[in-house]
Amino acid sequence: MFRIKYNDSIDKDLEKLPKKEVKRILDKIDSELSLKAHLFPELKGKYKGMRKLRMGNYRIVFDIVGDLVRIQRIGHRKDVYRN
């Protein structure tokens, strides 16, 4: 079982999303990432070492350190990988 930690910028990311989607995303993080974060695909390029969880048009970008899942970004798939 993994512990979940959110990056400080996640509040800003979530404010940009529809409230209905925010609840779905947070529920998915609790149910999926806390149990099997290591099974999600690794990213390449400048995001090497991070992983993603896909939810329709939304992406959750995270990394794993020991038993800690650190959520780095949450956003629409067209924006989440941009700086």
C-alpha positions in Angstrom: 0.0 0.0 0.0 1.3 3.4 -1.0 1.0 6.7 0.9 -0.1 9.7 -1.3 1.4 13.2 -1.1 0.3 16.1 -3.3 2.7 18.7 -4.7 1.9 22.2 -3.5 0.8 23.3 -7.0 -2.0 20.6 -7.2 -4.5 23.0 -5.7 -3.9 25.3 -8.7 -4.2 22.4 -11.1 -7.6 21.3 -9.6 -9.1 24.8 -9.7 -8.8 24.7 -13.5 -10.9 21.5 -13.8 -14.7 21.0 -13.6 -15.8 20.1 -10.0 -17.4 16.9 -11.2 -14.0 15.8 -12.7 -12.1 16.8 -9.5 -14.1 14.4 -7.4 -13.7 11.6 -9.9 -9.9 12.2 -10.1 -9.4 12.3 -6.3 -11.5 9.1 -5.9 -9.4 7.4 -8.6 -6.2 8.5 -6.8 -7.4 7.0 -3.6 -8.6 3.8 -5.1 -6.0 3.1 -7.8 -2.7 4.8 -6.9 -2.7 3.9 -3.2 -2.8 0.2 -4.1 -1.0 -0.3 -7.4 0.9 2.8 -8.4 3.8 0.7 -9.6 1.7 -0.8 -12.4 1.1 2.5 -14.3 3.2 3.3 -17.4 6.5 5.2 -17.0 6.9 8.5 -19.0 9.8 9.3 -21.3 11.8 12.4 -22.2 11.9 15.2 -19.7 9.4 13.3 -17.5 11.6 10.2 -17.3 11.2 8.6 -13.8 7.6 9.7 -13.6 4.4 7.8 -14.3 0.9 8.6 -15.5 -2.6 7.6 -14.7 -5.1 8.2 -17.5 -8.7 9.2 -16.9 -10.4 10.0 -20.2 -8.9 13.4 -21.2 -7.2 13.9 -17.9 -3.8 12.8 -16.7 -2.3 12.4 -13.2 1.5 12.6 -13.3 3.3 11.2 -10.3 6.5 9.6 -9.1 7.2 6.9 -6.6 9.8 7.1 -3.8 9.7 4.0 -1.6 6.1 3.6 -0.4 5.3 7.3 -1.2 3.4 8.3 -4.3 4.1 12.0 -5.0 1.4 13.6 -7.2 3.2 16.2 -9.4 0.6 17.4 -11.9 -3.1 16.9 -12.7 -4.6 18.3 -15.8 -6.1 17.9 -19.3 -3.9 15.7 -21.5 -3.2 18.6 -23.9 -1.8 20.8 -21.1 -0.4 18.6 -18.4 3.0 18.0 -20.0 3.6 21.7 -20.7 5.6 23.8 -18.2 
